[in-house]
């Protein structure tokens, strides 16, 4: 989506850096110096930053990779702030901008010559039963890529039931299930046999993990649906793990109900001026073109 007249002048930039990446700190220092010379206020974010820390930011720059942006998403429940993802390693699907392209992109952004793409987010409500540590409680999670339920540890098998709109859509024995957004359709869901879905769409992909039947295929459903997941293991004492974008792990059991919907808010991704979505697909997967 091109925000056009909705864009604000960039006066404050928040920077979120994955310092575990090689030369990430050098990239951060160069970026801070470049912005300071242009009188742009800078807010540096650490691993425990709060939503209030980015309330005044007009732009967030993520230095790292796709995983760095996924960690950022978990903290952005309300703020609708454009994010520029800069990949300090190999090209990513979310971090489309390479480090050597960053300053050309920023020059265009400061001139208002850029596009922002709205990406669908998932909202998961986890209602616990009596058999896990969080018994009787409710937990809410947000994901840009996917919500995943996986069998844990020595659990021998797991029965997964997925409801869509109040009706059982699929039920199978296997290792788990992935509920992915179009953004996440090129991640874990794809490796488990799911389809690639263009990020401009509002759909959810339901992809079984190692299902013990050939009839269990990936399903694509409307993002307006309510998806519920229930599991049953070999023993009531066994559990599964639920994760949101691989960032949060929660133990769930047969009494837990996981309800997944499209989030009310959207993730705003600043698009690269150097490449398109299909160009990235060709580059990552060697698609012909």
Secondary structure by P-SEA (a helix, b strand, c coil): cccccccccccbbbbbbcccccaaaaaaaaaaaaaaaacbbbbbbcccccccccccccbbbbcccaaaaaaaaaaccccbbbbbbbbcccccccccccccaaaaaaaaaaaccbbbbbbbbbbbbbbbccccccccbbbbbbbccbbbbbbcccccbbbbbbbcccccccccccccccccccccccccccccbbbbbbcccbbbbbbbcccccccccbbbbbccbbbbbbbbccccccbbbbbccccbbbbbcccbbbbbccccbbbbbbccccccaaaaaaaaccccc
